[in-house]
Amino acid sequence: MTLTPTPSSRPVLRTFGFWLSVPLALLQAVNVVRALSDPTGFATYYGVPVSGADAVAWVQVYALRTAFVAALVAIFLVRRDLRALFWTAVAALILPLGDAWLTHQTGAAPAIVARHLAIEAYLALTCVALFIASRNAPRAA
């Protein structure tokens, strides 16, 4: 099994959906580094301030799971697998909505809640662009 993209998949690099996915993977990786290096600061930035060792541990658990998501999306990007990116983006739509709701419930500043909603809008746009691009992509064997 080879991970080298086939010549017919090279146009994937020219799709809007592919390039919208790149910042999503990069930002997830940045979140991992921030959450592991400064869990308390990251939680405050995220909109759910924490205190105490147990709470900090949960931020680190978040970071480890986010590392998995970032790696998975990176693998799909390297493989230029638009369909996998599309379904991952569809499944991820619940995350920023849930984040917005949770941060609102904890009394986070409106700008923080709005940031989560903006991420939702960006992710929805990415879903649409990936759907359009994946319709024209060759199917995996």
Backbone bond lengths (Angstrom), bond angles and torsions (degrees), N, CA, C in turn:
res aa  C-N    CA-C-N  psi(-1)  N-CA   C-N-CA  omega(-1)  CA-C   N-CA-C  phi
1 M - - - 1.452 - - 1.522 108.25 -
2 T 1.300 115.70 130.54 1.457 120.22 -178.49 1.519 110.20 -113.11
3 L 1.320 115.40 146.57 1.454 120.50 177.60 1.514 111.37 -98.03
4 T 1.326 117.64 0.71 1.450 121.46 179.11 1.517 109.51 -69.97
5 P 1.343 116.87 127.88 1.468 118.18 179.26 1.521 111.07 -64.91
6 T 1.307 115.73 145.40 1.453 120.42 177.05 1.513 109.19 -73.98
7 P 1.345 118.18 153.81 1.466 119.85 179.81 1.526 112.77 -55.26
8 S 1.338 117.57 -32.78 1.465 119.82 -178.45 1.529 112.14 -70.72
9 S 1.350 117.28 -16.31 1.455 118.93 -178.96 1.530 112.30 -92.14
10 R 1.306 117.90 -4.72 1.459 120.74 -178.93 1.528 113.24 -57.71
11 P 1.336 120.41 -35.30 1.463 119.17 177.77 1.530 113.80 -61.13
12 V 1.331 117.56 -13.93 1.465 120.96 177.82 1.523 110.00 -54.90
13 L 1.338 115.97 -35.61 1.468 120.02 -179.84 1.524 112.07 -64.25
14 R 1.297 116.55 -14.59 1.464 120.09 -179.79 1.524 113.07 -98.33
15 T 1.325 116.67 8.73 1.465 118.92 -178.61 1.521 111.01 -93.83
16 F 1.299 114.65 143.55 1.461 122.74 178.48 1.523 110.70 -61.84
17 G 1.324 116.62 -41.57 1.466 120.99 -178.75 1.514 112.59 -62.02
18 F 1.333 116.82 -40.21 1.460 120.52 178.09 1.524 109.65 -59.21
19 W 1.315 117.14 -48.56 1.463 121.08 -175.78 1.524 112.27 -73.99
20 L 1.328 118.06 -25.22 1.468 119.29 172.05 1.527 110.80 -70.30
21 S 1.320 117.61 -27.33 1.464 122.24 -179.47 1.523 112.56 -75.23
22 V 1.305 117.65 -29.02 1.468 120.98 -176.74 1.531 111.99 -59.57
23 P 1.341 119.71 -50.51 1.471 118.13 178.70 1.524 112.82 -62.92
24 L 1.323 117.77 -31.24 1.466 119.58 178.10 1.526 110.46 -61.58
25 A 1.328 117.20 -44.96 1.469 120.61 178.50 1.519 110.66 -66.08
26 L 1.326 116.67 -43.61 1.466 119.93 -179.19 1.526 111.80 -63.68
27 L 1.326 117.15 -42.26 1.462 119.93 -179.89 1.529 111.83 -67.02
28 Q 1.332 116.46 -33.20 1.464 118.60 175.18 1.525 109.86 -64.05
29 A 1.318 116.67 -42.04 1.467 120.66 179.06 1.529 110.71 -64.23
30 V 1.322 117.07 -40.53 1.468 120.87 176.61 1.529 109.97 -62.24
31 N 1.330 117.01 -42.06 1.471 120.17 178.06 1.520 111.81 -60.80
32 V 1.320 117.16 -36.63 1.470 120.79 178.01 1.525 109.42 -61.39
33 V 1.322 116.45 -50.23 1.466 120.58 -178.53 1.519 110.53 -61.48
34 R 1.319 117.17 -45.31 1.467 120.49 -179.20 1.522 111.56 -64.50
35 A 1.330 117.25 -43.40 1.463 120.33 -177.72 1.529 111.51 -67.81
36 L 1.315 117.39 -35.18 1.464 119.41 179.02 1.522 112.45 -77.67
37 S 1.321 116.93 -35.07 1.462 119.52 -176.65 1.523 113.21 -81.65
38 D 1.325 117.17 -30.52 1.472 120.98 -179.89 1.529 109.13 -146.67
39 P 1.331 117.12 75.37 1.466 120.01 -174.77 1.528 113.46 -58.10
40 T 1.305 117.53 -41.44 1.468 120.41 -178.86 1.533 111.03 -66.94
41 G 1.317 116.09 -45.00 1.464 120.33 178.30 1.521 112.11 -64.25
42 F 1.330 116.34 -40.35 1.458 119.72 178.86 1.521 111.02 -64.76
43 A 1.328 117.06 -42.60 1.467 120.22 179.93 1.526 110.61 -60.85
44 T 1.323 116.86 -39.69 1.467 120.56 178.14 1.528 110.02 -65.36
45 Y 1.331 116.82 -45.34 1.462 121.14 176.98 1.524 110.80 -58.68
46 Y 1.313 116.33 -40.47 1.462 122.45 -177.46 1.519 112.12 -69.56
47 G 1.343 116.14 -25.31 1.456 120.31 177.71 1.510 114.38 109.53
48 V 1.324 117.28 7.95 1.468 121.26 178.51 1.532 109.04 -133.50
49 P 1.329 116.50 76.46 1.466 119.58 -177.31 1.531 111.41 -56.17
50 V 1.325 115.31 144.28 1.460 121.18 -179.81 1.521 109.85 -129.48
51 S 1.318 114.19 160.74 1.466 120.19 172.61 1.519 107.34 -147.89
52 G 1.289 115.34 152.09 1.456 119.91 179.36 1.508 112.24 93.03
53 A 1.324 115.55 152.93 1.465 121.87 -176.23 1.525 112.31 -63.01
54 D 1.336 117.32 -38.15 1.465 119.46 -179.31 1.524 111.35 -64.11
55 A 1.319 116.25 -42.85 1.465 119.99 -179.91 1.527 110.82 -66.86
56 V 1.322 116.36 -40.50 1.465 120.40 177.87 1.523 109.90 -61.50
57 A 1.319 116.93 -38.45 1.465 120.47 178.63 1.529 110.77 -60.67
58 W 1.323 117.50 -36.79 1.471 119.96 178.85 1.528 111.58 -68.08
59 V 1.316 117.37 -33.33 1.467 120.12 175.56 1.534 108.85 -65.38
60 Q 1.319 116.48 -38.18 1.458 120.08 177.91 1.535 111.29 -68.68
61 V 1.313 117.30 -35.70 1.469 120.73 173.89 1.532 109.10 -61.40
62 Y 1.336 116.51 -44.57 1.475 121.17 175.81 1.529 109.66 -54.88
63 A 1.325 116.69 -45.13 1.468 120.85 -177.44 1.520 111.38 -61.77
64 L 1.311 117.43 -42.07 1.459 120.29 -179.42 1.526 111.54 -65.49
65 R 1.314 116.83 -40.09 1.462 119.59 178.06 1.528 111.50 -70.48
66 T 1.305 116.37 -34.24 1.455 120.41 176.60 1.527 110.33 -68.15
67 A 1.323 117.29 -33.60 1.465 120.68 175.92 1.525 110.06 -61.18
68 F 1.328 116.65 -39.72 1.463 120.64 176.93 1.527 110.26 -61.57
69 V 1.315 117.26 -47.10 1.466 121.26 -179.61 1.528 110.20 -60.99
70 A 1.326 116.86 -46.30 1.470 120.89 -179.82 1.529 110.47 -60.87
71 A 1.324 117.17 -42.64 1.466 120.77 179.96 1.528 111.05 -65.95
72 L 1.325 116.62 -42.19 1.460 120.55 179.99 1.530 110.93 -62.22
73 V 1.316 116.89 -46.77 1.463 120.21 179.00 1.532 109.85 -64.63
74 A 1.330 117.29 -39.45 1.468 119.87 177.79 1.532 111.01 -61.00
75 I 1.329 116.63 -41.20 1.471 120.28 178.10 1.526 109.94 -61.89
76 F 1.327 117.21 -44.70 1.467 119.99 179.06 1.532 111.31 -64.08
77 L 1.335 116.60 -35.06 1.464 119.78 177.30 1.533 110.54 -66.83
78 V 1.314 116.53 -46.51 1.464 120.45 -179.99 1.527 110.15 -61.50
79 R 1.319 116.38 -40.06 1.467 120.74 178.55 1.528 112.28 -77.22
80 R 1.318 116.29 -10.46 1.470 122.63 -178.04 1.522 111.06 58.42
81 D 1.309 115.27 41.90 1.463 122.29 -176.53 1.534 109.40 -94.86
82 L 1.319 114.98 90.15 1.464 120.48 -176.25 1.524 112.47 -64.73
83 R 1.314 117.18 -37.31 1.469 119.47 -179.90 1.525 110.98 -64.98
84 A 1.320 116.92 -43.98 1.472 120.05 178.36 1.529 110.17 -64.63
85 L 1.327 117.03 -39.86 1.467 120.04 176.90 1.531 110.56 -63.02
86 F 1.334 115.68 -41.74 1.468 119.72 178.93 1.523 110.87 -59.85
87 W 1.341 117.41 -51.77 1.467 119.55 -176.78 1.520 111.94 -67.21
88 T 1.315 117.15 -32.19 1.465 119.90 175.17 1.528 109.77 -65.65
89 A 1.314 116.87 -43.14 1.466 120.75 179.38 1.527 110.95 -64.77
90 V 1.333 117.01 -40.33 1.467 120.35 177.41 1.528 110.15 -61.02
91 A 1.328 116.02 -47.19 1.469 119.85 179.99 1.522 111.56 -63.74
92 A 1.328 116.98 -31.30 1.464 121.17 -177.95 1.525 113.07 -78.24
93 L 1.321 118.56 -10.84 1.473 120.03 -177.67 1.526 112.78 -56.21
94 I 1.305 117.40 -29.59 1.463 120.14 -178.78 1.537 112.32 -70.16
95 L 1.314 116.95 -26.02 1.465 120.28 -173.26 1.531 113.95 -64.35
96 P 1.333 120.08 -55.83 1.465 117.63 -179.00 1.528 112.93 -66.05
97 L 1.336 117.23 -30.57 1.472 118.92 175.51 1.515 110.35 -65.03
98 G 1.319 116.04 -45.11 1.458 120.44 176.72 1.516 111.49 -62.81
99 D 1.320 116.73 -40.20 1.466 120.33 177.91 1.527 111.07 -62.86
100 A 1.332 116.20 -42.52 1.472 119.75 178.93 1.528 110.29 -62.28
101 W 1.318 116.24 -44.61 1.463 119.87 -179.80 1.534 110.60 -64.08
102 L 1.329 116.75 -47.33 1.468 120.08 -178.97 1.526 112.12 -61.93
103 T 1.321 116.55 -43.65 1.464 118.59 -179.38 1.527 110.67 -68.56
104 H 1.317 117.19 -35.98 1.468 120.00 175.35 1.528 109.97 -62.23
105 Q 1.339 116.57 -44.14 1.466 121.55 -179.66 1.525 112.43 -62.27
106 T 1.329 117.33 -30.37 1.464 120.14 -179.33 1.523 112.22 -88.85
107 G 1.334 116.62 2.86 1.458 120.31 177.31 1.517 114.68 81.76
108 A 1.319 117.25 24.27 1.469 120.92 179.00 1.528 109.88 -63.48
109 A 1.304 115.01 156.91 1.465 121.25 178.02 1.532 109.56 -59.26
110 P 1.326 116.54 145.63 1.468 119.54 178.91 1.533 113.35 -54.66
111 A 1.317 117.77 -32.42 1.469 120.24 179.32 1.529 111.50 -64.18
112 I 1.321 116.77 -33.84 1.466 120.19 178.95 1.527 110.10 -70.43
113 V 1.319 115.95 -44.49 1.468 120.17 177.58 1.534 109.34 -61.93
114 A 1.327 116.25 -42.89 1.470 120.76 179.18 1.523 111.00 -62.49
115 R 1.334 117.66 -36.54 1.467 120.51 178.32 1.528 110.16 -61.61
116 H 1.331 116.82 -42.77 1.471 119.66 178.84 1.536 110.51 -64.90
117 L 1.315 116.77 -38.04 1.470 119.97 177.98 1.531 111.51 -68.92
118 A 1.328 116.59 -34.63 1.475 119.99 176.08 1.524 110.41 -65.67
119 I 1.327 116.48 -37.49 1.462 120.23 176.44 1.524 109.53 -63.82
120 E 1.332 116.33 -39.40 1.472 120.66 176.63 1.521 111.05 -60.21
121 A 1.321 116.93 -44.52 1.466 120.74 179.59 1.535 110.67 -63.35
122 Y 1.325 117.01 -42.49 1.458 121.67 178.51 1.530 110.33 -62.79
123 L 1.326 115.92 -42.86 1.458 120.81 179.58 1.531 111.06 -65.51
124 A 1.323 116.97 -39.38 1.467 120.51 177.44 1.535 110.28 -64.13
125 L 1.335 117.32 -42.24 1.460 121.12 176.10 1.531 110.43 -61.12
126 T 1.330 116.00 -40.71 1.456 120.85 178.08 1.528 110.29 -62.29
127 C 1.323 116.67 -41.82 1.474 120.64 177.99 1.533 110.92 -58.64
128 V 1.312 116.22 -46.68 1.466 120.41 -179.16 1.530 109.84 -62.26
129 A 1.329 116.41 -47.35 1.467 120.25 -178.53 1.525 111.18 -63.95
130 L 1.334 117.29 -39.60 1.466 120.35 178.47 1.528 110.90 -69.01
131 F 1.313 117.48 -36.85 1.466 120.26 177.61 1.526 110.29 -61.05
132 I 1.309 116.08 -47.37 1.467 120.87 -179.85 1.525 110.12 -62.05
133 A 1.330 116.46 -45.33 1.461 120.06 -178.32 1.525 111.79 -68.54
134 S 1.335 117.00 -37.88 1.468 119.76 -176.31 1.521 112.39 -71.24
135 R 1.323 117.46 -23.99 1.470 119.58 177.22 1.522 110.75 -62.33
136 N 1.330 116.36 -30.43 1.464 121.18 -177.24 1.532 113.11 -97.53
137 A 1.333 116.91 -4.52 1.467 120.22 -177.63 1.525 110.27 -80.89
138 P 1.324 116.57 149.08 1.467 118.92 175.72 1.522 110.34 -66.98
139 R 1.320 116.42 144.39 1.481 120.85 179.65 1.514 109.71 -75.97
140 A 1.346 114.35 144.60 1.467 119.78 177.00 1.527 109.18 -71.11
141 A 1.299 115.85 147.24 1.467 120.27 -179.16 1.516 110.74 -81.74
